[in-house]
Amino acid sequence: MGKTSILRNLEQVAGAKTLLVYLDMQDAGWIDHTGQLLLDLAEAIHKRTSDAGLSPGPQPLPERYASLGEARRELNALLDRLAPQMTGHRLILAVDEFELVERGMTEGRIDPGFLPYLRAIHQRYRWLALIFGGLHTLDELGRDYQSTFYGQAEHIRVGYLTHDDAIHLITQPHPDFALEYSPALREELFRLTYGQPFLIQRVCWELVNRWNERFLAAGEATPRTLELDDLASVLTDDLYAGAAYYFDGVWSNVTEAERRIMEVMASREEAWRQTELVASAGGGDLEPTLGLLRRHDVIVEEGEGETIRFASELMRRWVERQRSGRAS
């Protein structure tokens, strides 16, 4: 959650001497071979450094990136031309949805040599930083990742907003935000979302839209404080449809075993003791699956691990809606 937003906004906080080159591997899904992927990278580096007033040389030509070997030579030449100009500068190569590289390697479209090549240019050009954004740690990816980057990578976890940060986002999404939220509504929004930024923004967007409709009808007499009672009118099918990108994303990125446990847990709002969850799920050792659900931020523990529940109440309700829909 939020990985792409962080990557895209790095340059704003990193300073004028830091150049960000952002590459989304979802956009590279069409590539036929590794040379095309390195061409995408070369074109992005060329454009960003040119925009910054540097001289990266001639525009990369597709015919010179027809194979991995040719592409490496061309990209090396581009980086060599930049190297003398990078004193005092730093270039961050941010590769989003990085696990799709593994899919490309599995499908035979991306050569495993792509990973050692990234390591090599990072070691050669000290002004070049690599950031990989994805759903998995290197340990959870394939052996190629572990052997290539072992001991060199720092894992930075991106999770939910804290309670205070979530309340700040709710009440001050913009310095000029003119509405207020009652304390009860603030706490309920946090309970429903558990600080998931997209869900917070989506629900608050619905609340503000409804307030705007009331303002158009009643004008300045419209109270500027949103209350807990206002929430019921936005927790509708339209909300779940509008947030489907998030819910479907969570559902598609967990295992079948995790989905089965999620469906059992979604049948009630109260937290579960692990013993009763085991009984409801048909027995067996659930700990490996629960461990995955914890790591995927789907569930949280309460009372020093005595009970477990969905982190986001909205996620639980979505799963229950899906389960009930299939049952009917």
C-alpha positions in Angstrom: 0.0 0.0 0.0 1.4 3.4 -1.0 4.6 2.1 -2.5 4.0 3.8 -5.9 3.0 7.1 -4.2 6.2 7.0 -2.2 8.4 6.3 -5.3 6.8 9.0 -7.4 7.2 11.6 -4.7 10.8 10.8 -3.7 12.2 13.6 -5.9 10.2 16.2 -4.1 11.9 15.5 -0.8 15.3 14.4 -1.9 16.7 17.8 -3.0 17.5 19.5 -6.3 20.7 17.4 -6.9 18.7 14.1 -6.8 17.3 12.9 -10.1 14.5 10.3 -10.0 14.0 7.8 -12.9 10.8 5.9 -12.4 10.1 2.7 -14.2 6.8 0.8 -13.8 7.2 -2.9 -14.7 3.5 -3.1 -15.4 4.2 -0.8 -18.4 6.9 -3.2 -19.5 4.6 -6.2 -19.7 4.7 -6.0 -23.5 8.4 -6.5 -23.9 9.7 -9.4 -25.9 13.3 -9.5 -24.6 15.6 -7.9 -22.1 17.1 -5.5 -24.6 13.7 -3.8 -24.9 13.6 -3.5 -21.1 17.0 -1.8 -21.0 15.9 0.5 -23.9 13.0 1.6 -21.7 15.5 2.3 -18.9 17.9 4.1 -21.2 15.2 6.3 -22.6 14.0 7.2 -19.1 17.5 8.0 -17.9 18.2 10.0 -21.1 15.0 12.1 -20.7 15.4 12.8 -17.0 19.1 13.8 -17.2 18.4 16.0 -20.3 15.6 17.7 -18.5 18.1 18.4 -15.7 20.4 20.2 -18.0 23.0 17.3 -18.3 24.4 16.0 -21.6 23.6 12.3 -21.9 24.5 12.2 -25.6 22.4 10.9 -28.5 18.9 9.6 -28.1 18.9 5.8 -27.5 18.0 3.9 -30.7 15.9 0.7 -30.6 18.1 -1.1 -33.2 21.0 -0.9 -30.8 19.1 -2.6 -28.1 18.3 -5.8 -30.0 19.9 -8.1 -27.6 21.1 -8.2 -24.0 24.7 -7.9 -24.9 24.2 -4.9 -27.3 21.8 -3.2 -24.9 24.3 -3.5 -22.0 27.1 -1.9 -24.1 24.8 1.0 -25.2 23.5 1.7 -21.7 27.0 1.5 -20.2 28.1 4.1 -22.8 25.2 6.3 -21.7 26.1 6.0 -18.1 29.8 6.6 -18.9 28.9 9.9 -20.6 27.0 10.9 -17.6 29.5 9.9 -15.0 31.8 13.0 -15.2 28.7 15.2 -14.9 27.3 13.6 -11.8 29.6 15.1 -9.2 27.3 16.3 -6.5 24.3 14.6 -8.1 22.6 11.4 -7.3 20.4 9.4 -9.7 17.7 7.1 -8.2 16.4 4.3 -10.4 13.1 3.4 -8.9 11.6 0.2 -10.3 8.0 -0.3 -9.3 6.1 -3.7 -9.3 9.5 -5.3 -9.4 8.1 -8.9 -8.8 6.9 -8.7 -12.5 10.6 -9.1 -13.5 10.4 -12.6 -12.0 7.3 -13.3 -14.1 9.2 -12.1 -17.2 12.0 -14.5 -16.3 9.7 -17.4 -15.8 8.1 -16.7 -19.1 11.5 -16.5 -20.8 11.1 -12.9 -21.9 13.6 -11.4 -19.4 17.1 -12.9 -19.1 18.2 -13.7 -15.5 21.3 -11.7 -16.4 19.3 -8.6 -16.0 19.6 -8.8 -12.2 23.4 -9.1 -12.1 23.6 -6.3 -14.6 21.7 -4.0 -12.2 24.0 -5.0 -9.4 27.0 -4.3 -11.6 26.0 -0.8 -12.6 25.1 0.0 -9.0 28.6 -1.0 -7.9 30.3 0.8 -10.7 28.5 4.1 -10.5 28.4 5.1 -6.9 26.0 8.0 -7.7 23.4 5.5 -8.9 20.9 4.2 -6.3 18.4 1.3 -6.9 15.0 1.1 -5.3 12.7 -1.8 -6.0 9.1 -1.4 -5.0 7.0 -4.6 -4.8 4.9 -6.9 -2.7 7.7 -9.2 -1.6 11.0 -9.1 0.2 14.0 -10.5 -1.6 13.9 -13.6 0.6 10.4 -14.3 -0.8 11.4 -13.8 -4.4 13.3 -16.4 -6.4 16.9 -17.6 -5.8 18.2 -15.3 -8.5 17.2 -12.2 -6.4 18.7 -13.6 -3.2 22.0 -14.6 -4.8 22.3 -11.3 -6.7 21.5 -8.8 -3.9 22.1 -10.8 -0.7 23.7 -8.5 1.9 23.4 -5.4 -0.3 19.7 -4.5 0.1 17.9 -2.8 2.9 14.2 -3.8 3.3 11.9 -0.9 4.0 8.4 -2.0 5.0 5.5 0.2 3.9 2.5 -0.4 6.1 -0.6 1.3 7.5 -0.6 4.9 8.7 -0.4 5.2 12.5 -3.5 6.4 14.3 -2.3 10.0 14.6 -1.1 10.1 11.0 -4.4 8.7 9.8 -6.4 11.3 11.8 -4.1 14.0 10.4 -4.9 12.8 6.8 -8.6 12.7 7.6 -8.8 16.2 9.1 -6.1 18.0 7.1 -5.9 16.5 3.6 -5.0 20.0 2.4 -3.9 23.2 4.3 -7.1 25.0 3.1 -9.5 22.2 4.0 -12.5 24.0 5.5 -14.6 21.1 7.0 -14.3 19.4 10.3 -14.9 15.8 11.5 -16.4 15.1 14.9 -14.2 13.0 17.2 -16.6 10.0 16.9 -16.4 10.1 13.1 -12.6 10.3 13.1 -12.3 7.3 15.3 -14.8 5.3 13.3 -13.0 6.1 10.1 -9.8 4.8 11.6 -11.6 1.7 12.8 -13.0 1.0 9.3 -9.7 1.6 7.5 -7.0 0.9 10.1 -5.0 3.7 8.5 -5.0 2.3 5.0 -4.4 5.6 3.0 -6.4 4.7 -0.1 -9.5 3.7 1.9 -9.3 6.8 4.1 -9.1 9.0 1.0 -12.0 7.1 -0.7 -14.4 7.3 2.2 -13.5 10.9 3.0 -14.0 11.8 -0.7 -17.5 10.3 -0.5 -18.3 12.2 2.7 -17.1 15.5 1.2 -19.1 14.9 -2.0 -22.2 14.4 0.0 -21.6 17.5 2.0 -21.1 19.5 -1.2 -24.5 18.2 -2.4 -26.1 19.5 0.9 -24.3 22.8 0.6 -25.7 23.3 -3.0 -29.2 22.7 -1.6 -28.9 24.6 1.7 -26.1 27.1 1.2 -24.2 28.7 4.1 -26.6 27.2 6.6 -25.0 23.8 6.0 -23.1 22.7 9.2 -19.3 22.4 8.5 -18.7 19.6 10.9 -19.2 16.1 9.5 -20.8 13.7 12.1 -20.9 10.0 12.6 -24.5 9.9 11.3 -23.2 11.1 7.9 -21.2 7.9 7.4 -24.1 5.6 6.8 -25.0 7.3 3.6 -21.6 6.6 2.0 -21.1 3.0 3.0 -22.9 1.8 -0.1 -22.4 -0.4 -3.1 -20.9 2.6 -4.8 -18.2 2.9 -2.2 -17.1 -0.8 -2.6 -17.2 -0.4 -6.4 -15.1 2.7 -6.2 -12.6 1.0 -4.0 -12.5 -2.2 -5.9 -9.0 -1.5 -7.1 -7.8 -2.0 -3.5 -10.0 -4.9 -2.5 -9.4 -6.8 -5.7 -5.7 -6.1 -5.4 -5.5 -7.6 -1.8 -7.7 -10.6 -2.8 -5.6 -11.4 -5.9 -2.3 -11.2 -4.1 -3.0 -13.7 -1.3 -3.0 -17.5 -1.5 -6.0 -19.7 -1.8 -5.4 -20.8 1.8 -5.4 -17.2 2.9 -8.7 -16.6 1.1 -10.4 -19.5 2.9 -9.3 -18.1 6.3 -10.4 -14.6 5.3 -13.9 -15.9 4.3 -14.2 -17.7 7.7 -13.1 -14.6 9.6 -15.4 -12.3 7.6 -18.5 -14.1 8.9 -18.5 -12.0 12.0 -17.2 -8.6 13.1 -15.8 -9.8 16.5 -12.2 -10.9 16.9 -11.4 -14.6 16.8 -9.5 -16.8 19.2 -7.2 -19.0 17.3 -8.8 -22.2 18.7 -12.3 -21.3 17.5 -10.9 -20.2 14.2 -9.3 -23.6 13.7 -12.5 -25.3 14.6 -14.5 -23.1 12.1 -12.0 -23.6 9.4 -12.1 -27.4 9.7 -9.0 -28.1 11.8 -5.4 -28.3 10.9 -2.4 -26.1 11.5 -3.4 -22.6 10.5 -0.3 -20.8 11.8 1.6 -20.8 8.4 -1.4 -19.2 6.7 -2.1 -16.8 9.6 1.6 -15.8 9.3 1.1 -14.9 5.7 -2.1 -12.9 6.5 -0.2 -11.0 9.2 2.7 -10.2 6.7 0.2 -9.1 4.1 -1.4 -6.7 6.7 -4.8 -8.4 6.4 -5.1 -9.4 10.0 -3.8 -8.0 13.3 -3.5 -9.5 16.8 -5.1 -8.1 19.9 -4.5 -8.7 23.6 -0.9 -9.9 23.3 -1.9 -12.3 20.6 -5.0 -13.7 22.4 -7.3 -12.8 19.5 -7.0 -11.9 15.8 -9.2 -9.9 13.5 -9.2 -8.1 10.2 -7.1 -5.0 10.2 -9.5 -3.1 8.1 -13.2 -3.5 8.9 -14.0 -2.4 5.3 -11.9 -5.3 4.0 -13.8 -7.7 6.2 -17.1 -6.3 5.0 -16.0 -6.6 1.4 -15.0 -10.3 1.8 -18.3 -11.0 3.5 -20.1 -9.4 0.6 -18.2 -11.5 -1.8 -18.8 -14.7 0.2 -22.5 -13.9 0.6 -22.8 -13.2 -3.1 -21.3 -16.5 -4.0 -23.4 -18.3 -1.5 -26.6 -16.8 -2.8 
